[in-house]
Amino acid sequence: MQPEAASRRYNRAPAQTLQALHIPEALLKIQTVTAVTGLSESTIRRKVTDGKFPAPVKDGARCTRWVAASVSNWLRAKAVQ
């Protein structure tokens, strides 16, 4: 492994915990959304396209996040059905 590749590996942001779901305005990563919902990334993106899941917000050119409150509300609505 090249030295610069090794240093990049350790500069990654820490994983987002599920506790972020308890902060309504938190912006959730796709990995957190999949962990909370139990759905795969492709299923979530398909449901967004179909209007059956909250749409993400753009947080930069290549950064997409979901607002925690909208994901929580979707989960509550699914529990009632």
VORO-621619 format. One record per atom (N, C-alpha, C): residue number from 0; residue in three letters; atom name; y, x, z. Coordinates in steps of 0.02 Angstrom, whole numbers. Example, Ala and Ser with C-alpha at 12.3 -4.5 7.8 and 13.67 -1.06 7.14 Angstrom:
BEGIN
@nr->0; rest->ALA; atom->N; c2->-284; c1->660; c3->390
@nr->0; rest->ALA; atom->CA; c2->-225; c1->615; c3->390
@nr->0; rest->ALA; atom->C; c2->-165; c1->660; c3->390
@nr->1; rest->SER; atom->N; c2->-112; c1->642; c3->354
@nr->1; rest->SER; atom->CA; c2->-53; c1->684; c3->357
@nr->1; rest->SER; atom->C; c2->2; c1->645; c3->394
This chain:
BEGIN
@nr->0; rest->MET; atom->N; c2->-58; c1->43; c3->0
@nr->0; rest->MET; atom->CA; c2->0; c1->0; c3->0
@nr->0; rest->MET; atom->C; c2->62; c1->45; c3->0
@nr->1; rest->GLN; atom->N; c2->110; c1->26; c3->-40
@nr->1; rest->GLN; atom->CA; c2->171; c1->65; c3->-44
@nr->1; rest->GLN; atom->C; c2->213; c1->53; c3->18
@nr->2; rest->PRO; atom->N; c2->251; c1->102; c3->41
@nr->2; rest->PRO; atom->CA; c2->291; c1->94; c3->101
@nr->2; rest->PRO; atom->C; c2->340; c1->36; c3->97
@nr->3; rest->GLU; atom->N; c2->372; c1->26; c3->39
@nr->3; rest->GLU; atom->CA; c2->420; c1->-28; c3->34
@nr->3; rest->GLU; atom->C; c2->386; c1->-96; c3->35
@nr->4; rest->ALA; atom->N; c2->325; c1->-101; c3->9
@nr->4; rest->ALA; atom->CA; c2->288; c1->-164; c3->12
@nr->4; rest->ALA; atom->C; c2->270; c1->-181; c3->84
@nr->5; rest->ALA; atom->N; c2->252; c1->-131; c3->123
@nr->5; rest->ALA; atom->CA; c2->234; c1->-142; c3->193
@nr->5; rest->ALA; atom->C; c2->295; c1->-166; c3->232
@nr->6; rest->SER; atom->N; c2->353; c1->-138; c3->219
@nr->6; rest->SER; atom->CA; c2->412; c1->-159; c3->256
@nr->6; rest->SER; atom->C; c2->431; c1->-231; c3->238
@nr->7; rest->ARG; atom->N; c2->421; c1->-252; c3->176
@nr->7; rest->ARG; atom->CA; c2->437; c1->-321; c3->157
@nr->7; rest->ARG; atom->C; c2->391; c1->-369; c3->192
@nr->8; rest->ARG; atom->N; c2->329; c1->-350; c3->202
@nr->8; rest->ARG; atom->CA; c2->281; c1->-394; c3->234
@nr->8; rest->ARG; atom->C; c2->303; c1->-412; c3->304
@nr->9; rest->TYR; atom->N; c2->334; c1->-366; c3->339
@nr->9; rest->TYR; atom->CA; c2->354; c1->-379; c3->408
@nr->9; rest->TYR; atom->C; c2->423; c1->-410; c3->414
@nr->10; rest->ASN; atom->N; c2->458; c1->-419; c3->359
@nr->10; rest->ASN; atom->CA; c2->524; c1->-450; c3->361
@nr->10; rest->ASN; atom->C; c2->521; c1->-525; c3->349
@nr->11; rest->ARG; atom->N; c2->463; c1->-553; c3->347
@nr->11; rest->ARG; atom->CA; c2->456; c1->-625; c3->336
@nr->11; rest->ARG; atom->C; c2->483; c1->-663; c3->396
@nr->12; rest->ALA; atom->N; c2->510; c1->-722; c3->382
@nr->12; rest->ALA; atom->CA; c2->534; c1->-766; c3->435
@nr->12; rest->ALA; atom->C; c2->473; c1->-792; c3->474
@nr->13; rest->PRO; atom->N; c2->481; c1->-803; c3->538
@nr->13; rest->PRO; atom->CA; c2->425; c1->-830; c3->577
@nr->13; rest->PRO; atom->C; c2->408; c1->-901; c3->555
@nr->14; rest->ALA; atom->N; c2->346; c1->-920; c3->565
@nr->14; rest->ALA; atom->CA; c2->324; c1->-987; c3->547
@nr->14; rest->ALA; atom->C; c2->362; c1->-1039; c3->587
@nr->15; rest->GLN; atom->N; c2->374; c1->-1096; c3->556
@nr->15; rest->GLN; atom->CA; c2->409; c1->-1150; c3->589
@nr->15; rest->GLN; atom->C; c2->359; c1->-1189; c3->632
@nr->16; rest->THR; atom->N; c2->377; c1->-1203; c3->693
@nr->16; rest->THR; atom->CA; c2->331; c1->-1239; c3->737
@nr->16; rest->THR; atom->C; c2->339; c1->-1314; c3->728
@nr->17; rest->LEU; atom->N; c2->290; c1->-1351; c3->750
@nr->17; rest->LEU; atom->CA; c2->292; c1->-1424; c3->746
@nr->17; rest->LEU; atom->C; c2->345; c1->-1453; c3->792
@nr->18; rest->GLN; atom->N; c2->370; c1->-1414; c3->839
@nr->18; rest->GLN; atom->CA; c2->423; c1->-1437; c3->884
@nr->18; rest->GLN; atom->C; c2->486; c1->-1455; c3->846
@nr->19; rest->ALA; atom->N; c2->495; c1->-1426; c3->786
@nr->19; rest->ALA; atom->CA; c2->554; c1->-1441; c3->746
@nr->19; rest->ALA; atom->C; c2->557; c1->-1514; c3->727
@nr->20; rest->LEU; atom->N; c2->501; c1->-1548; c3->726
@nr->20; rest->LEU; atom->CA; c2->499; c1->-1619; c3->710
@nr->20; rest->LEU; atom->C; c2->538; c1->-1661; c3->761
@nr->21; rest->HIS; atom->N; c2->545; c1->-1635; c3->822
@nr->21; rest->HIS; atom->CA; c2->580; c1->-1671; c3->875
@nr->21; rest->HIS; atom->C; c2->655; c1->-1665; c3->871
@nr->22; rest->ILE; atom->N; c2->680; c1->-1625; c3->825
@nr->22; rest->ILE; atom->CA; c2->752; c1->-1618; c3->814
@nr->22; rest->ILE; atom->C; c2->768; c1->-1657; c3->751
@nr->23; rest->PRO; atom->N; c2->800; c1->-1716; c3->757
@nr->23; rest->PRO; atom->CA; c2->809; c1->-1760; c3->699
@nr->23; rest->PRO; atom->C; c2->841; c1->-1728; c3->638
@nr->24; rest->GLU; atom->N; c2->889; c1->-1683; c3->649
@nr->24; rest->GLU; atom->CA; c2->924; c1->-1653; c3->593
@nr->24; rest->GLU; atom->C; c2->894; c1->-1587; c3->570
@nr->25; rest->ALA; atom->N; c2->837; c1->-1569; c3->597
@nr->25; rest->ALA; atom->CA; c2->804; c1->-1506; c3->577
@nr->25; rest->ALA; atom->C; c2->780; c1->-1512; c3->505
@nr->26; rest->LEU; atom->N; c2->782; c1->-1456; c3->470
@nr->26; rest->LEU; atom->CA; c2->758; c1->-1453; c3->401
@nr->26; rest->LEU; atom->C; c2->689; c1->-1421; c3->401
@nr->27; rest->LEU; atom->N; c2->639; c1->-1460; c3->381
@nr->27; rest->LEU; atom->CA; c2->570; c1->-1439; c3->385
@nr->27; rest->LEU; atom->C; c2->545; c1->-1406; c3->321
@nr->28; rest->LYS; atom->N; c2->507; c1->-1354; c3->328
@nr->28; rest->LYS; atom->CA; c2->474; c1->-1321; c3->272
@nr->28; rest->LYS; atom->C; c2->416; c1->-1364; c3->249
@nr->29; rest->ILE; atom->N; c2->394; c1->-1354; c3->187
@nr->29; rest->ILE; atom->CA; c2->338; c1->-1392; c3->161
@nr->29; rest->ILE; atom->C; c2->275; c1->-1381; c3->202
@nr->30; rest->GLN; atom->N; c2->266; c1->-1320; c3->228
@nr->30; rest->GLN; atom->CA; c2->206; c1->-1307; c3->269
@nr->30; rest->GLN; atom->C; c2->206; c1->-1350; c3->333
@nr->31; rest->THR; atom->N; c2->265; c1->-1360; c3->362
@nr->31; rest->THR; atom->CA; c2->270; c1->-1402; c3->421
@nr->31; rest->THR; atom->C; c2->257; c1->-1475; c3->403
@nr->32; rest->VAL; atom->N; c2->284; c1->-1498; c3->347
@nr->32; rest->VAL; atom->CA; c2->274; c1->-1567; c3->326
@nr->32; rest->VAL; atom->C; c2->200; c1->-1580; c3->312
@nr->33; rest->THR; atom->N; c2->166; c1->-1533; c3->280
@nr->33; rest->THR; atom->CA; c2->94; c1->-1543; c3->267
@nr->33; rest->THR; atom->C; c2->55; c1->-1544; c3->332
@nr->34; rest->ALA; atom->N; c2->73; c1->-1502; c3->380
@nr->34; rest->ALA; atom->CA; c2->38; c1->-1500; c3->444
@nr->34; rest->ALA; atom->C; c2->48; c1->-1565; c3->483
@nr->35; rest->VAL; atom->N; c2->107; c1->-1594; c3->480
@nr->35; rest->VAL; atom->CA; c2->123; c1->-1655; c3->518
@nr->35; rest->VAL; atom->C; c2->91; c1->-1716; c3->486
@nr->36; rest->THR; atom->N; c2->94; c1->-1720; c3->420
@nr->36; rest->THR; atom->CA; c2->69; c1->-1780; c3->385
@nr->36; rest->THR; atom->C; c2->-5; c1->-1778; c3->370
@nr->37; rest->GLY; atom->N; c2->-33; c1->-1718; c3->364
@nr->37; rest->GLY; atom->CA; c2->-103; c1->-1712; c3->343
@nr->37; rest->GLY; atom->C; c2->-112; c1->-1718; c3->268
@nr->38; rest->LEU; atom->N; c2->-57; c1->-1720; c3->232
@nr->38; rest->LEU; atom->CA; c2->-59; c1->-1725; c3->159
@nr->38; rest->LEU; atom->C; c2->-51; c1->-1656; c3->128
@nr->39; rest->SER; atom->N; c2->-78; c1->-1647; c3->68
@nr->39; rest->SER; atom->CA; c2->-69; c1->-1584; c3->34
@nr->39; rest->SER; atom->C; c2->1; c1->-1581; c3->4
@nr->40; rest->GLU; atom->N; c2->21; c1->-1520; c3->-15
@nr->40; rest->GLU; atom->CA; c2->87; c1->-1512; c3->-45
@nr->40; rest->GLU; atom->C; c2->93; c1->-1552; c3->-110
@nr->41; rest->SER; atom->N; c2->41; c1->-1551; c3->-151
@nr->41; rest->SER; atom->CA; c2->44; c1->-1587; c3->-214
@nr->41; rest->SER; atom->C; c2->48; c1->-1663; c3->-203
@nr->42; rest->THR; atom->N; c2->13; c1->-1688; c3->-152
@nr->42; rest->THR; atom->CA; c2->17; c1->-1760; c3->-137
@nr->42; rest->THR; atom->C; c2->86; c1->-1779; c3->-113
@nr->43; rest->ILE; atom->N; c2->116; c1->-1737; c3->-71
@nr->43; rest->ILE; atom->CA; c2->184; c1->-1751; c3->-47
@nr->43; rest->ILE; atom->C; c2->232; c1->-1752; c3->-106
@nr->44; rest->ARG; atom->N; c2->228; c1->-1703; c3->-149
@nr->44; rest->ARG; atom->CA; c2->274; c1->-1701; c3->-206
@nr->44; rest->ARG; atom->C; c2->263; c1->-1760; c3->-253
@nr->45; rest->ARG; atom->N; c2->201; c1->-1782; c3->-262
@nr->45; rest->ARG; atom->CA; c2->186; c1->-1840; c3->-304
@nr->45; rest->ARG; atom->C; c2->215; c1->-1903; c3->-272
@nr->46; rest->LYS; atom->N; c2->208; c1->-1911; c3->-206
@nr->46; rest->LYS; atom->CA; c2->235; c1->-1969; c3->-171
@nr->46; rest->LYS; atom->C; c2->312; c1->-1969; c3->-174
@nr->47; rest->VAL; atom->N; c2->343; c1->-1911; c3->-171
@nr->47; rest->VAL; atom->CA; c2->416; c1->-1907; c3->-178
@nr->47; rest->VAL; atom->C; c2->436; c1->-1933; c3->-247
@nr->48; rest->THR; atom->N; c2->401; c1->-1911; c3->-298
@nr->48; rest->THR; atom->CA; c2->415; c1->-1933; c3->-367
@nr->48; rest->THR; atom->C; c2->406; c1->-2008; c3->-375
@nr->49; rest->ASP; atom->N; c2->356; c1->-2036; c3->-341
@nr->49; rest->ASP; atom->CA; c2->342; c1->-2108; c3->-345
@nr->49; rest->ASP; atom->C; c2->387; c1->-2148; c3->-298
@nr->50; rest->GLY; atom->N; c2->428; c1->-2115; c3->-258
@nr->50; rest->GLY; atom->CA; c2->472; c1->-2150; c3->-211
@nr->50; rest->GLY; atom->C; c2->436; c1->-2174; c3->-149
@nr->51; rest->LYS; atom->N; c2->378; c1->-2146; c3->-133
@nr->51; rest->LYS; atom->CA; c2->339; c1->-2167; c3->-76
@nr->51; rest->LYS; atom->C; c2->342; c1->-2118; c3->-17
@nr->52; rest->PHE; atom->N; c2->384; c1->-2068; c3->-23
@nr->52; rest->PHE; atom->CA; c2->393; c1->-2018; c3->30
@nr->52; rest->PHE; atom->C; c2->466; c1->-1996; c3->27
@nr->53; rest->PRO; atom->N; c2->495; c1->-1979; c3->84
@nr->53; rest->PRO; atom->CA; c2->566; c1->-1959; c3->84
@nr->53; rest->PRO; atom->C; c2->578; c1->-1899; c3->38
@nr->54; rest->ALA; atom->N; c2->633; c1->-1902; c3->2
@nr->54; rest->ALA; atom->CA; c2->651; c1->-1848; c3->-43
@nr->54; rest->ALA; atom->C; c2->677; c1->-1788; c3->-3
@nr->55; rest->PRO; atom->N; c2->663; c1->-1728; c3->-26
@nr->55; rest->PRO; atom->CA; c2->688; c1->-1669; c3->8
@nr->55; rest->PRO; atom->C; c2->761; c1->-1657; c3->-10
@nr->56; rest->VAL; atom->N; c2->791; c1->-1612; c3->28
@nr->56; rest->VAL; atom->CA; c2->860; c1->-1590; c3->13
@nr->56; rest->VAL; atom->C; c2->856; c1->-1518; c3->-11
@nr->57; rest->LYS; atom->N; c2->901; c1->-1500; c3->-55
@nr->57; rest->LYS; atom->CA; c2->904; c1->-1431; c3->-79
@nr->57; rest->LYS; atom->C; c2->947; c1->-1392; c3->-30
@nr->58; rest->ASP; atom->N; c2->920; c1->-1336; c3->-8
@nr->58; rest->ASP; atom->CA; c2->955; c1->-1292; c3->40
@nr->58; rest->ASP; atom->C; c2->965; c1->-1224; c3->7
@nr->59; rest->GLY; atom->N; c2->981; c1->-1226; c3->-57
@nr->59; rest->GLY; atom->CA; c2->990; c1->-1165; c3->-96
@nr->59; rest->GLY; atom->C; c2->957; c1->-1172; c3->-164
@nr->60; rest->ALA; atom->N; c2->962; c1->-1121; c3->-205
@nr->60; rest->ALA; atom->CA; c2->935; c1->-1124; c3->-273
@nr->60; rest->ALA; atom->C; c2->859; c1->-1133; c3->-273
@nr->61; rest->ARG; atom->N; c2->825; c1->-1099; c3->-227
@nr->61; rest->ARG; atom->CA; c2->751; c1->-1102; c3->-226
@nr->61; rest->ARG; atom->C; c2->724; c1->-1125; c3->-159
@nr->62; rest->CYS; atom->N; c2->763; c1->-1164; c3->-122
@nr->62; rest->CYS; atom->CA; c2->744; c1->-1184; c3->-55
@nr->62; rest->CYS; atom->C; c2->747; c1->-1260; c3->-48
@nr->63; rest->THR; atom->N; c2->691; c1->-1290; c3->-35
@nr->63; rest->THR; atom->CA; c2->686; c1->-1363; c3->-26
@nr->63; rest->THR; atom->C; c2->661; c1->-1377; c3->44
@nr->64; rest->ARG; atom->N; c2->694; c1->-1423; c3->78
@nr->64; rest->ARG; atom->CA; c2->676; c1->-1441; c3->147
@nr->64; rest->ARG; atom->C; c2->677; c1->-1517; c3->155
@nr->65; rest->TRP; atom->N; c2->639; c1->-1541; c3->204
@nr->65; rest->TRP; atom->CA; c2->639; c1->-1612; c3->221
@nr->65; rest->TRP; atom->C; c2->674; c1->-1622; c3->288
@nr->66; rest->VAL; atom->N; c2->714; c1->-1674; c3->293
@nr->66; rest->VAL; atom->CA; c2->748; c1->-1689; c3->356
@nr->66; rest->VAL; atom->C; c2->696; c1->-1718; c3->404
@nr->67; rest->ALA; atom->N; c2->692; c1->-1691; c3->464
@nr->67; rest->ALA; atom->CA; c2->641; c1->-1710; c3->512
@nr->67; rest->ALA; atom->C; c2->642; c1->-1785; c3->527
@nr->68; rest->ALA; atom->N; c2->701; c1->-1814; c3->534
@nr->68; rest->ALA; atom->CA; c2->706; c1->-1885; c3->550
@nr->68; rest->ALA; atom->C; c2->675; c1->-1929; c3->496
@nr->69; rest->SER; atom->N; c2->684; c1->-1910; c3->433
@nr->69; rest->SER; atom->CA; c2->656; c1->-1950; c3->378
@nr->69; rest->SER; atom->C; c2->580; c1->-1945; c3->377
@nr->70; rest->VAL; atom->N; c2->553; c1->-1887; c3->392
@nr->70; rest->VAL; atom->CA; c2->480; c1->-1879; c3->396
@nr->70; rest->VAL; atom->C; c2->453; c1->-1918; c3->455
@nr->71; rest->SER; atom->N; c2->486; c1->-1914; c3->512
@nr->71; rest->SER; atom->CA; c2->465; c1->-1952; c3->572
@nr->71; rest->SER; atom->C; c2->466; c1->-2027; c3->559
@nr->72; rest->ASN; atom->N; c2->519; c1->-2051; c3->526
@nr->72; rest->ASN; atom->CA; c2->523; c1->-2122; c3->510
@nr->72; rest->ASN; atom->C; c2->468; c1->-2143; c3->463
@nr->73; rest->TRP; atom->N; c2->451; c1->-2101; c3->415
@nr->73; rest->TRP; atom->CA; c2->397; c1->-2116; c3->368
@nr->73; rest->TRP; atom->C; c2->330; c1->-2121; c3->406
@nr->74; rest->LEU; atom->N; c2->319; c1->-2075; c3->452
@nr->74; rest->LEU; atom->CA; c2->258; c1->-2076; c3->492
@nr->74; rest->LEU; atom->C; c2->253; c1->-2139; c3->535
@nr->75; rest->ARG; atom->N; c2->310; c1->-2158; c3->565
@nr->75; rest->ARG; atom->CA; c2->310; c1->-2220; c3->606
@nr->75; rest->ARG; atom->C; c2->294; c1->-2281; c3->564
@nr->76; rest->ALA; atom->N; c2->324; c1->-2284; c3->504
@nr->76; rest->ALA; atom->CA; c2->312; c1->-2340; c3->459
@nr->76; rest->ALA; atom->C; c2->239; c1->-2343; c3->438
@nr->77; rest->LYS; atom->N; c2->208; c1->-2286; c3->427
@nr->77; rest->LYS; atom->CA; c2->137; c1->-2284; c3->408
@nr->77; rest->LYS; atom->C; c2->93; c1->-2307; c3->466
@nr->78; rest->ALA; atom->N; c2->114; c1->-2293; c3->528
@nr->78; rest->ALA; atom->CA; c2->74; c1->-2312; c3->586
@nr->78; rest->ALA; atom->C; c2->75; c1->-2388; c3->596
@nr->79; rest->VAL; atom->N; c2->129; c1->-2421; c3->576
@nr->79; rest->VAL; atom->CA; c2->136; c1->-2493; c3->585
@nr->79; rest->VAL; atom->C; c2->94; c1->-2531; c3->534
@nr->80; rest->GLN; atom->N; c2->83; c1->-2503; c3->476
@nr->80; rest->GLN; atom->CA; c2->46; c1->-2538; c3->423
@nr->80; rest->GLN; atom->C; c2->-26; c1->-2549; c3->440
